[in-house]
Amino acid sequence: MKMRGWMVLMVVLGLGSTVVAAQEAVVPNPLRVYLDCQDTRCDFDFLRRELGWVDWVRDRADAQVHLLVTRQSTGSGGREYTLRMIGLGDFENRNHDISTATPSQATDDDERRALADAMKLGLTSYAGSLLIGKRLTVRFDPPIAGTPEREVIDPWNFWVFRAGVSGFVAGESRSSSSRLDGSARATRTTDDWKIRLVASGSRSENDYVLSDSSTLNTVLTKSELNGLVVRSLGDHWSLGVQGGYKADDRDNVDRLFQVAPGIEYNIWPYSESSRRQLTVLYEISLLSAKYIDTTIYDLLEETVGRQRLRVALVQREPWGTSRLSLEGGNYLDDFSQNRLSLNGGLEFRVTKGLSVDLSGGYSRIRDQRYLPKEGATDEEVLLRLKSLQTSYQYHMSIGLSYTFGSIYNNVVNPRFGGGGGDH
């Protein structure tokens, strides 16, 4: 009886292998594509099903096309995706870009379908040169006859508004916490102008029961209002002004007003921002502050000037993504009160299957003139209720990943996946 059961199991497994082999044989000579989604999520399971004539290989060295996907936010709050297709092997030097945009109200399904449609349109130019191209067809949906073209009229004149509120509570026998956040945002983005207004506020409260049965209660509040107006001056230059208001318990700020005009130059045209940017920004600002407690400079109020210079690089290439920024600033009444910060990140493929992810930053700090003269108690230090005096800050992370095995990954099996698919 046991022998018969084993024979049945072997037959079932054999039939399963035959079915899989038959499925793999359905698509002759498929196009091999390496999908590289940077700064965005791609629903890999969905794409495997929608583009069944593509072999999605796991390593660039095995691909005929490197498909690089990047995205940027649009003025309406939606997303613009740029698909950069880089030919490899027999398709070397056959490169082209396709862009597609989704509105702010687009669902996850809307976005993945828009991406899939753009991929189909772009990859058919490569697949047409292969045997699989004979099995592909192109469909055109003509407009309905007699339907007049309507002029698009925007009653909001490119303005987009958004507001939100969120709350959080948690607790246990000897502690409880709550937090309330709110924000409002208005933006207007055109080729010539960029306008952004943002207001936000938060309140957090914590209660702790101490060993002597007394209760320690802490409350922190923060509110901000920021505005930005930028005027485009051609392909490389921009002129703008920022302004804002801030009140922050942790930073000892009762109220702070700031206005900061600035100018920015981009080495590459702004039209290439989805792929690369190298910008130089200079700002000079005027600040008027009133502090909660007397500062380390014996001040409760002050008006002072400040300047800053920032150089920032962002580059997305087939080998990976790099980010680097260097920023320096100082108060105009005392150049010794300054700050210099260097931050960067690098994601790149070292060799076949091996990827490295690096990020880090360091700041040299000499400009904490807002710190209270009385300092911070042990409780305030442990509970992070006040900013602490420091001469530097740093952070660093490193990650390695190595993938090996079959170069093909077209099979979709969502079982035990929780319904989320493979991204």
LUMVEX-648072 format. One record per residue (C-alpha): residue number from 1; residue in one letter; x, y, z. Coordinates in steps of 0.1 Angstrom, whole numbers, plus 5000, padded with zeros to 4 digits. Example, Ala and Ser with C-alpha at 12.3 -4.5 7.8 and 13.67 -1.06 7.14 Angstrom:
BEGIN
    k  r    c1    c2    c3
    1  A  5123  4955  5078
    2  S  5137  4989  5071
//
This chain:
BEGIN
    k  r    c1    c2    c3
    1  M  5000  5000  5000
    2  K  5028  5024  5009
    3  M  5046  5015  4976
    4  R  5015  5023  4957
    5  G  5012  5057  4974
    6  W  5048  5066  4965
    7  M  5041  5056  4929
    8  V  5011  5079  4928
    9  L  5032  5108  4942
   10  M  5060  5103  4917
   11  V  5034  5103  4888
   12  V  5019  5135  4901
   13  L  5053  5152  4904
   14  G  5062  5140  4869
   15  L  5030  5154  4855
   16  G  5037  5186  4873
   17  S  5072  5189  4857
   18  T  5057  5181  4823
   19  V  5031  5209  4827
   20  V  5058  5234  4838
   21  A  5080  5224  4808
   22  A  5050  5229  4785
   23  Q  5043  5263  4800
   24  E  5080  5274  4795
   25  A  5079  5261  4759
   26  V  5049  5283  4750
   27  V  5071  5314  4744
   28  P  5098  5309  4718
   29  N  5129  5331  4720
   30  P  5115  5357  4744
   31  L  5131  5391  4750
   32  R  5154  5391  4780
   33  V  5149  5422  4802
   34  Y  5166  5433  4834
   35  L  5141  5454  4854
   36  D  5157  5482  4875
   37  C  5132  5501  4895
   38  Q  5149  5530  4913
   39  D  5131  5552  4938
   40  T  5098  5534  4930
   41  R  5080  5502  4935
   42  C  5072  5479  4906
   43  D  5046  5451  4910
   44  F  5068  5423  4896
   45  D  5041  5396  4897
   46  F  5017  5418  4877
   47  L  5044  5427  4851
   48  R  5053  5390  4847
   49  R  5016  5382  4839
   50  E  5011  5413  4816
   51  L  5043  5409  4796
   52  G  5043  5371  4791
   53  W  5066  5374  4761
   54  V  5094  5388  4782
   55  D  5120  5368  4802
   56  W  5127  5389  4833
   57  V  5163  5380  4841
   58  R  5178  5387  4875
   59  D  5212  5400  4864
   60  R  5220  5428  4839
   61  A  5248  5407  4823
   62  D  5222  5382  4810
   63  A  5198  5408  4796
   64  Q  5192  5421  4761
   65  V  5176  5453  4775
   66  H  5182  5471  4807
   67  L  5149  5488  4817
   68  L  5156  5516  4842
   69  V  5125  5531  4858
   70  T  5126  5564  4878
   71  R  5098  5587  4890
   72  Q  5092  5623  4900
   73  S  5063  5641  4916
   74  T  5041  5663  4893
   75  G  5027  5696  4902
   76  S  4992  5681  4906
   77  G  5005  5656  4932
   78  G  5007  5628  4907
   79  R  5037  5609  4895
   80  E  5057  5610  4862
   81  Y  5075  5578  4854
   82  T  5105  5577  4830
   83  L  5114  5544  4814
   84  R  5149  5544  4801
   85  M  5156  5514  4778
   86  I  5192  5506  4773
   87  G  5201  5480  4746
   88  L  5227  5454  4754
   89  G  5244  5427  4734
   90  D  5229  5426  4699
   91  F  5209  5457  4708
   92  E  5238  5478  4720
   93  N  5234  5516  4713
   94  R  5197  5511  4707
   95  N  5185  5533  4736
   96  H  5153  5553  4741
   97  D  5131  5568  4768
   98  I  5093  5567  4773
   99  S  5074  5588  4799
  100  T  5040  5583  4814
  101  A  5021  5602  4841
  102  T  4994  5593  4866
  103  P  4971  5617  4884
  104  S  4971  5622  4922
  105  Q  4940  5602  4926
  106  A  4954  5572  4908
  107  T  4952  5539  4926
  108  D  4980  5513  4929
  109  D  4963  5494  4901
  110  D  4961  5525  4879
  111  E  4998  5531  4883
  112  R  5009  5495  4876
  113  R  4988  5493  4845
  114  A  5002  5526  4832
  115  L  5037  5513  4838
  116  A  5029  5480  4821
  117  D  5014  5498  4790
  118  A  5045  5520  4787
  119  M  5068  5490  4790
  120  K  5048  5471  4763
  121  L  5051  5501  4740
  122  G  5088  5505  4745
  123  L  5099  5469  4745
  124  T  5081  5459  4713
  125  S  5108  5478  4693
  126  Y  5133  5452  4705
  127  A  5111  5422  4705
  128  G  5102  5429  4668
  129  S  5137  5418  4659
  130  L  5133  5384  4675
  131  L  5113  5353  4667
  132  I  5088  5363  4694
  133  G  5081  5394  4673
  134  K  5061  5374  4648
  135  R  5036  5366  4676
  136  L  5031  5402  4687
  137  T  5004  5425  4673
  138  V  4998  5462  4677
  139  R  4963  5476  4683
  140  F  4951  5512  4677
  141  D  4919  5525  4693
  142  P  4907  5553  4670
  143  P  4885  5581  4684
  144  I  4848  5577  4679
  145  A  4838  5594  4647
  146  G  4821  5628  4651
  147  T  4835  5633  4686
  148  P  4848  5669  4688
  149  E  4880  5676  4706
  150  R  4874  5695  4738
  151  E  4896  5723  4750
  152  V  4909  5714  4785
  153  I  4900  5742  4810
  154  D  4915  5740  4845
  155  P  4892  5758  4869
  156  W  4919  5756  4896
  157  N  4946  5772  4875
  158  F  4972  5745  4884
  159  W  4966  5749  4922
  160  V  4965  5717  4942
  161  F  4954  5715  4978
  162  R  4959  5688  5004
  163  A  4950  5685  5041
  164  G  4954  5657  5066
  165  V  4953  5648  5103
  166  S  4965  5618  5122
  167  G  4965  5605  5157
  168  F  4982  5578  5177
  169  V  4978  5564  5212
  170  A  4995  5536  5231
  171  G  4999  5525  5267
  172  E  5007  5499  5293
  173  S  5005  5496  5331
  174  R  5032  5522  5339
  175  S  5033  5544  5308
  176  S  5011  5559  5281
  177  S  5016  5581  5251
  178  S  4996  5601  5225
  179  R  5004  5621  5195
  180  L  4984  5644  5172
  181  D  4996  5656  5138
  182  G  4980  5679  5113
  183  S  4991  5695  5080
  184  A  4978  5715  5051
  185  R  4995  5721  5017
  186  A  4989  5742  4986
  187  T  5011  5740  4955
  188  R  5011  5754  4920
  189  T  5036  5741  4895
  190  T  5041  5752  4859
  191  D  5072  5753  4836
  192  D  5078  5789  4847
  193  W  5067  5790  4883
  194  K  5068  5768  4914
  195  I  5048  5778  4944
  196  R  5045  5758  4976
  197  L  5028  5766  5010
  198  V  5029  5741  5038
  199  A  5015  5744  5074
  200  S  5020  5716  5100
  201  G  5017  5711  5137
  202  S  5021  5683  5162
  203  R  5015  5677  5199
  204  S  5029  5647  5218
  205  E  5023  5637  5254
  206  N  5038  5610  5276
  207  D  5030  5598  5311
  208  Y  5053  5576  5332
  209  V  5047  5561  5366
  210  L  5080  5562  5386
  211  S  5092  5538  5413
  212  D  5079  5561  5441
  213  S  5044  5559  5425
  214  S  5047  5595  5413
  215  T  5038  5604  5377
  216  L  5060  5622  5352
  217  N  5042  5640  5325
  218  T  5059  5655  5294
  219  V  5044  5675  5266
  220  L  5061  5687  5234
  221  T  5045  5709  5207
  222  K  5058  5721  5173
  223  S  5042  5742  5146
  224  E  5056  5754  5112
  225  L  5045  5775  5083
  226  N  5068  5775  5052
  227  G  5065  5791  5018
  228  L  5085  5788  4986
  229  V  5083  5808  4953
  230  V  5106  5799  4924
  231  R  5109  5815  4890
  232  S  5125  5795  4861
  233  L  5152  5813  4843
  234  G  5159  5790  4814
  235  D  5173  5755  4813
  236  H  5199  5759  4840
  237  W  5190  5789  4863
  238  S  5163  5794  4890
  239  L  5156  5824  4913
  240  G  5135  5819  4944
  241  V  5126  5830  4979
  242  Q  5116  5810  5010
  243  G  5099  5822  5041
  244  G  5085  5807  5072
  245  Y  5074  5806  5108
  246  K  5084  5781  5135
  247  A  5076  5774  5171
  248  D  5094  5743  5187
  249  D  5095  5734  5224
  250  R  5125  5710  5219
  251  D  5146  5737  5201
  252  N  5137  5764  5227
  253  V  5120  5785  5201
  254  D  5089  5804  5211
  255  R  5086  5819  5176
  256  L  5109  5824  5147
  257  F  5103  5842  5114
  258  Q  5126  5838  5084
  259  V  5128  5851  5048
  260  A  5155  5838  5025
  261  P  5160  5848  4988
  262  G  5183  5825  4968
  263  I  5196  5815  4934
  264  E  5203  5780  4919
  265  Y  5223  5767  4890
  266  N  5220  5732  4875
  267  I  5250  5720  4855
  268  W  5227  5698  4835
  269  P  5193  5709  4820
  270  Y  5164  5706  4844
  271  S  5147  5685  4818
  272  E  5171  5657  4827
  273  S  5162  5658  4864
  274  S  5147  5623  4864
  275  R  5182  5609  4855
  276  R  5208  5634  4868
  277  Q  5212  5667  4886
  278  L  5241  5687  4898
  279  T  5229  5719  4915
  280  V  5246  5748  4933
  281  L  5223  5768  4956
  282  Y  5231  5800  4974
  283  E  5207  5817  5000
  284  I  5210  5846  5023
  285  S  5184  5849  5050
  286  L  5171  5872  5078
  287  L  5159  5856  5110
  288  S  5139  5871  5139
  289  A  5136  5848  5169
  290  K  5121  5849  5204
  291  Y  5133  5820  5227
  292  I  5114  5802  5255
  293  D  5144  5804  5279
  294  T  5175  5826  5279
  295  T  5201  5812  5255
  296  I  5237  5804  5261
  297  Y  5244  5839  5247
  298  D  5221  5855  5273
  299  L  5195  5863  5247
  300  L  5157  5861  5248
  301  E  5152  5878  5214
  302  E  5174  5885  5184
  303  T  5174  5894  5147
  304  V  5203  5881  5127
  305  G  5214  5873  5091
  306  R  5226  5840  5078
  307  Q  5239  5825  5046
  308  R  5243  5790  5032
  309  L  5257  5774  5001
  310  R  5248  5739  4990
  311  V  5261  5717  4962
  312  A  5241  5685  4955
  313  L  5245  5657  4930
  314  V  5219  5630  4921
  315  Q  5227  5605  4894
  316  R  5207  5574  4883
  317  E  5226  5552  4858
  318  P  5225  5516  4847
  319  W  5252  5507  4873
  320  G  5231  5522  4902
  321  T  5223  5555  4920
  322  S  5245  5580  4936
  323  R  5237  5610  4959
  324  L  5261  5635  4974
  325  S  5256  5669  4990
  326  L  5279  5694  5006
  327  E  5263  5723  5026
  328  G  5279  5751  5046
  329  G  5263  5780  5064
  330  N  5271  5807  5090
  331  Y  5256  5836  5108
  332  L  5266  5869  5093
  333  D  5274  5886  5127
  334  D  5299  5859  5137
  335  F  5314  5837  5110
  336  S  5327  5813  5137
  337  Q  5291  5802  5143
  338  N  5288  5779  5114
  339  R  5278  5744  5102
  340  L  5293  5722  5075
  341  S  5275  5690  5064
  342  L  5284  5662  5040
  343  N  5259  5635  5031
  344  G  5259  5608  5005
  345  G  5246  5575  4993
  346  L  5256  5550  4968
  347  E  5238  5519  4954
  348  F  5257  5500  4928
  349  R  5263  5466  4913
  350  V  5299  5455  4918
  351  T  5297  5424  4897
  352  K  5272  5398  4885
  353  G  5248  5392  4914
  354  L  5267  5414  4939
  355  S  5252  5447  4950
  356  V  5264  5472  4976
  357  D  5244  5499  4994
  358  L  5263  5526  5012
  359  S  5250  5558  5030
  360  G  5264  5582  5055
  361  G  5268  5617  5066
  362  Y  5288  5640  5089
  363  S  5281  5675  5103
  364  R  5305  5699  5120
  365  I  5283  5720  5142
  366  R  5291  5754  5157
  367  D  5258  5773  5154
  368  Q  5235  5761  5182
  369  R  5228  5796  5195
  370  Y  5192  5787  5204
  371  L  5203  5763  5232
  372  P  5190  5773  5267
  373  K  5216  5786  5292
  374  E  5204  5763  5320
  375  G  5211  5732  5300
  376  A  5190  5700  5302
  377  T  5182  5678  5332
  378  D  5188  5640  5332
  379  E  5151  5634  5325
  380  E  5151  5658  5296
  381  V  5182  5641  5281
  382  L  5168  5606  5285
  383  L  5134  5615  5272
  384  R  5148  5637  5244
  385  L  5128  5667  5254
  386  K  5155  5692  5245
  387  S  5181  5696  5218
  388  L  5216  5689  5233
  389  Q  5248  5708  5227
  390  T  5272  5689  5203
  391  S  5301  5697  5180
  392  Y  5293  5670  5155
  393  Q  5267  5645  5142
  394  Y  5273  5614  5121
  395  H  5255  5584  5107
  396  M  5265  5555  5084
  397  S  5251  5523  5070
  398  I  5263  5496  5047
  399  G  5245  5467  5031
  400  L  5256  5438  5008
  401  S  5234  5414  4988
  402  Y  5244  5386  4965
  403  T  5220  5367  4942
  404  F  5228  5335  4923
  405  G  5210  5306  4907
  406  S  5187  5305  4877
  407  I  5188  5337  4855
  408  Y  5151  5334  4846
  409  N  5123  5344  4870
  410  N  5090  5344  4851
  411  V  5070  5320  4872
  412  V  5043  5337  4894
  413  N  5033  5318  4925
  414  P  5014  5340  4951
  415  R  5007  5313  4976
  416  F  5015  5322  5013
  417  G  5024  5357  5001
  418  G  4998  5375  5021
  419  G  4982  5390  4990
  420  G  5009  5416  4986
  421  G  5026  5402  4955
  422  D  5063  5405  4947
  423  H  5076  5441  4944
//
